[in-house]
Amino acid sequence: MKLGSMALVAFVVLAIASAIGFSSAANSAPAVGVAAPDFTLNSQEGKPVNLHDFKGKWVVLYFYPKDFTTGCTVEAHNFQRDLAQYEQKNAVIVGVSVQDEDSHQKFCTKEGLSFKLLADTKQEVSTQYDSVMTYNEAKYSARHTFLIDPQGKVQKVWLEVKPDKHSEEVLAALTQLQGTTASK
């Protein structure tokens, strides 16, 4: 009986340690209220884009795994579909993945995307935002989104993204946040 109890306690301790380790890894993404880490990456036009270029605007910084894949295409189409609503709210859409500028250019052309897609070929920015995943031994940007306010602070973080409904979620959060800041 004592051996069984000790095994149960050891199992519980290991489970808690594992859970703490798992949650701390997920919590290294920039948190709500902190300054969004600045960066410079090339866009699909091959031109450098800095996060601070958008100071004074809301920024929807979304990370996605790969150009031309089903979920990524759906997510990009929905952001494109809602782009006028974002612009009315003084917001820009900026996508980031590990593909190069050429892949992004082809993706934008084929899918009719007019917002910036940035090439994070060295995974530096994806790492900075704790948005890197490994699949079949290759590194990709994880599907995460950060809503950054006009002063450069993170106001909302999505680490669980469903591509088909995500643009609507972001628009709703943006509307709510703008209403909150307008009433202050």
Contacts in CASP RR format, 6 or more apart in sequence:
PFRMAT RR
TARGET T0000
AUTHOR 0000-0000-0000
METHOD contacts of the structure
MODEL  1
MKLGSMALVAFVVLAIASAIGFSSAANSAPAVGVAAPDFTLNSQEGKPVN
LHDFKGKWVVLYFYPKDFTTGCTVEAHNFQRDLAQYEQKNAVIVGVSVQD
EDSHQKFCTKEGLSFKLLADTKQEVSTQYDSVMTYNEAKYSARHTFLIDP
QGKVQKVWLEVKPDKHSEEVLAALTQLQGTTASK
25 130 0 8 1.000
26 130 0 8 1.000
26 159 0 8 1.000
28 130 0 8 1.000
29 129 0 8 1.000
29 130 0 8 1.000
29 131 0 8 1.000
29 144 0 8 1.000
29 146 0 8 1.000
29 157 0 8 1.000
29 159 0 8 1.000
30 36 0 8 1.000
30 37 0 8 1.000
30 129 0 8 1.000
30 130 0 8 1.000
30 146 0 8 1.000
30 154 0 8 1.000
30 157 0 8 1.000
31 154 0 8 1.000
31 157 0 8 1.000
32 154 0 8 1.000
32 155 0 8 1.000
32 156 0 8 1.000
32 157 0 8 1.000
33 153 0 8 1.000
33 154 0 8 1.000
33 155 0 8 1.000
34 153 0 8 1.000
34 154 0 8 1.000
35 152 0 8 1.000
35 153 0 8 1.000
35 154 0 8 1.000
36 51 0 8 1.000
36 59 0 8 1.000
36 61 0 8 1.000
36 146 0 8 1.000
36 148 0 8 1.000
36 152 0 8 1.000
36 153 0 8 1.000
36 154 0 8 1.000
37 51 0 8 1.000
37 125 0 8 1.000
37 128 0 8 1.000
37 129 0 8 1.000
38 50 0 8 1.000
38 51 0 8 1.000
38 52 0 8 1.000
39 50 0 8 1.000
39 51 0 8 1.000
39 124 0 8 1.000
39 125 0 8 1.000
39 128 0 8 1.000
40 48 0 8 1.000
40 49 0 8 1.000
40 50 0 8 1.000
41 48 0 8 1.000
41 49 0 8 1.000
41 96 0 8 1.000
41 118 0 8 1.000
41 119 0 8 1.000
41 120 0 8 1.000
41 125 0 8 1.000
42 48 0 8 1.000
42 49 0 8 1.000
42 101 0 8 1.000
42 118 0 8 1.000
42 119 0 8 1.000
43 49 0 8 1.000
43 101 0 8 1.000
43 104 0 8 1.000
43 116 0 8 1.000
43 117 0 8 1.000
43 118 0 8 1.000
43 119 0 8 1.000
44 101 0 8 1.000
44 104 0 8 1.000
44 105 0 8 1.000
44 107 0 8 1.000
44 108 0 8 1.000
44 116 0 8 1.000
44 117 0 8 1.000
44 119 0 8 1.000
45 101 0 8 1.000
45 105 0 8 1.000
46 101 0 8 1.000
46 119 0 8 1.000
49 94 0 8 1.000
49 116 0 8 1.000
49 118 0 8 1.000
51 59 0 8 1.000
51 61 0 8 1.000
51 148 0 8 1.000
51 152 0 8 1.000
54 92 0 8 1.000
54 94 0 8 1.000
54 148 0 8 1.000
55 150 0 8 1.000
55 151 0 8 1.000
55 152 0 8 1.000
56 90 0 8 1.000
56 150 0 8 1.000
56 151 0 8 1.000
57 90 0 8 1.000
57 91 0 8 1.000
57 92 0 8 1.000
57 150 0 8 1.000
58 86 0 8 1.000
58 89 0 8 1.000
58 90 0 8 1.000
58 91 0 8 1.000
58 92 0 8 1.000
58 147 0 8 1.000
58 148 0 8 1.000
58 149 0 8 1.000
58 150 0 8 1.000
58 174 0 8 1.000
58 178 0 8 1.000
59 91 0 8 1.000
59 92 0 8 1.000
59 94 0 8 1.000
59 146 0 8 1.000
59 147 0 8 1.000
59 148 0 8 1.000
59 152 0 8 1.000
60 79 0 8 1.000
60 86 0 8 1.000
60 91 0 8 1.000
60 92 0 8 1.000
60 93 0 8 1.000
60 94 0 8 1.000
60 145 0 8 1.000
60 146 0 8 1.000
60 147 0 8 1.000
60 148 0 8 1.000
60 170 0 8 1.000
60 174 0 8 1.000
61 94 0 8 1.000
61 95 0 8 1.000
61 96 0 8 1.000
61 129 0 8 1.000
61 145 0 8 1.000
61 146 0 8 1.000
61 147 0 8 1.000
61 148 0 8 1.000
62 75 0 8 1.000
62 79 0 8 1.000
62 93 0 8 1.000
62 94 0 8 1.000
62 95 0 8 1.000
62 96 0 8 1.000
62 143 0 8 1.000
62 144 0 8 1.000
62 145 0 8 1.000
62 146 0 8 1.000
62 161 0 8 1.000
62 166 0 8 1.000
63 95 0 8 1.000
63 96 0 8 1.000
63 97 0 8 1.000
63 126 0 8 1.000
63 129 0 8 1.000
63 131 0 8 1.000
63 141 0 8 1.000
63 142 0 8 1.000
63 143 0 8 1.000
63 144 0 8 1.000
63 145 0 8 1.000
64 72 0 8 1.000
64 75 0 8 1.000
64 76 0 8 1.000
64 95 0 8 1.000
64 96 0 8 1.000
64 97 0 8 1.000
64 141 0 8 1.000
64 143 0 8 1.000
65 72 0 8 1.000
65 97 0 8 1.000
65 133 0 8 1.000
65 135 0 8 1.000
65 140 0 8 1.000
65 141 0 8 1.000
65 142 0 8 1.000
65 143 0 8 1.000
66 72 0 8 1.000
66 97 0 8 1.000
66 98 0 8 1.000
66 99 0 8 1.000
66 140 0 8 1.000
67 97 0 8 1.000
67 99 0 8 1.000
67 103 0 8 1.000
67 104 0 8 1.000
67 106 0 8 1.000
67 107 0 8 1.000
67 117 0 8 1.000
68 107 0 8 1.000
68 110 0 8 1.000
71 163 0 8 1.000
71 164 0 8 1.000
72 97 0 8 1.000
72 163 0 8 1.000
73 111 0 8 1.000
74 163 0 8 1.000
74 164 0 8 1.000
75 143 0 8 1.000
75 161 0 8 1.000
75 163 0 8 1.000
75 164 0 8 1.000
75 166 0 8 1.000
75 167 0 8 1.000
76 107 0 8 1.000
76 111 0 8 1.000
76 113 0 8 1.000
77 111 0 8 1.000
78 163 0 8 1.000
78 164 0 8 1.000
78 166 0 8 1.000
78 167 0 8 1.000
78 168 0 8 1.000
79 86 0 8 1.000
79 93 0 8 1.000
79 115 0 8 1.000
79 167 0 8 1.000
80 111 0 8 1.000
80 112 0 8 1.000
80 113 0 8 1.000
80 114 0 8 1.000
80 115 0 8 1.000
81 167 0 8 1.000
82 167 0 8 1.000
82 168 0 8 1.000
82 171 0 8 1.000
83 93 0 8 1.000
83 114 0 8 1.000
83 115 0 8 1.000
85 171 0 8 1.000
86 92 0 8 1.000
86 93 0 8 1.000
86 171 0 8 1.000
86 174 0 8 1.000
89 171 0 8 1.000
89 174 0 8 1.000
89 175 0 8 1.000
89 178 0 8 1.000
90 150 0 8 1.000
91 174 0 8 1.000
92 115 0 8 1.000
92 116 0 8 1.000
93 115 0 8 1.000
93 116 0 8 1.000
94 115 0 8 1.000
94 116 0 8 1.000
94 117 0 8 1.000
94 118 0 8 1.000
95 115 0 8 1.000
95 116 0 8 1.000
95 117 0 8 1.000
95 118 0 8 1.000
96 117 0 8 1.000
96 118 0 8 1.000
96 120 0 8 1.000
96 125 0 8 1.000
96 126 0 8 1.000
96 131 0 8 1.000
96 141 0 8 1.000
97 104 0 8 1.000
97 117 0 8 1.000
97 118 0 8 1.000
97 119 0 8 1.000
97 120 0 8 1.000
97 126 0 8 1.000
97 140 0 8 1.000
97 141 0 8 1.000
98 119 0 8 1.000
98 120 0 8 1.000
98 121 0 8 1.000
98 123 0 8 1.000
98 126 0 8 1.000
98 139 0 8 1.000
98 140 0 8 1.000
98 141 0 8 1.000
99 107 0 8 1.000
99 119 0 8 1.000
99 121 0 8 1.000
100 119 0 8 1.000
100 121 0 8 1.000
101 119 0 8 1.000
103 119 0 8 1.000
104 117 0 8 1.000
104 118 0 8 1.000
104 119 0 8 1.000
107 113 0 8 1.000
107 117 0 8 1.000
108 114 0 8 1.000
108 117 0 8 1.000
118 125 0 8 1.000
120 126 0 8 1.000
120 141 0 8 1.000
123 132 0 8 1.000
123 139 0 8 1.000
123 141 0 8 1.000
126 132 0 8 1.000
126 141 0 8 1.000
126 142 0 8 1.000
129 144 0 8 1.000
129 146 0 8 1.000
130 144 0 8 1.000
131 141 0 8 1.000
131 142 0 8 1.000
131 144 0 8 1.000
132 139 0 8 1.000
132 140 0 8 1.000
132 141 0 8 1.000
132 142 0 8 1.000
133 139 0 8 1.000
133 140 0 8 1.000
133 141 0 8 1.000
133 142 0 8 1.000
134 140 0 8 1.000
142 159 0 8 1.000
143 161 0 8 1.000
143 163 0 8 1.000
144 157 0 8 1.000
144 158 0 8 1.000
144 159 0 8 1.000
144 161 0 8 1.000
145 157 0 8 1.000
145 158 0 8 1.000
145 161 0 8 1.000
145 166 0 8 1.000
145 170 0 8 1.000
146 154 0 8 1.000
146 156 0 8 1.000
146 157 0 8 1.000
146 158 0 8 1.000
147 154 0 8 1.000
147 155 0 8 1.000
147 156 0 8 1.000
147 157 0 8 1.000
147 170 0 8 1.000
147 173 0 8 1.000
147 174 0 8 1.000
147 177 0 8 1.000
148 154 0 8 1.000
148 155 0 8 1.000
149 155 0 8 1.000
149 177 0 8 1.000
149 181 0 8 1.000
155 173 0 8 1.000
155 177 0 8 1.000
156 170 0 8 1.000
156 173 0 8 1.000
156 177 0 8 1.000
158 166 0 8 1.000
158 169 0 8 1.000
158 170 0 8 1.000
END
